[in-house]
């Protein structure tokens, strides 16, 4: 009777320290230096990768986020948007000199429009309800502005008040097409031939 084996295969070898397979994680033996052979698994659970302890700053930020009211983050984001709008209104970029600070380093050194050149002026014209002039300075910014505003309102409303506005699904393909169009726009606006010269700001 001692030669009878289990139909499920041989039992896993006992743990060298505890005599069982359910050893605590800190007592599990390590794998061989060359790893386990192909098709062979260890006879005991493999311990997970240890998660490093967060540093003091990370713990502070996480604790601050957990203790903050739900409307604090949307309010901070709204403050950043308001600061950008306030800067555009007070500085009046339509009357600023090309080299006025802050300026575009690419345009200052090469004379070429960067992908964002004209965005602040376009925002200023949007705030003054002059959409043709805004589109003239940065058409793609004016085109994307309603979508960005809706995404912000939907996110902030969900975070602060639990609103469930219809979700605006933007696939990776749409994002790729938009980025390709932005790249083409950035190149075409710098070409020195008509009608592309009308895009230069």
Buried (B, 14 or more C-beta within 10 A) or exposed (E): EEEEEEEEEEEEEEBEEEEEEEBEEEEBEEEEEEEEEEEEEEEBEEEEEEEEEEEEEEEEEEEEEEEEEEEBBBEEBBEEEEEEBEBBEEBEBBEBEEEEEEEBEBBEEEEBBBBBBBBBBBBBBBEEEBEEBBBBBBBBBBEEBEEEEEBBEBBBBBBBEEEEEEEEEEEEEEEEEBEEEBEEBBEEBBEEEEEEEEBBB
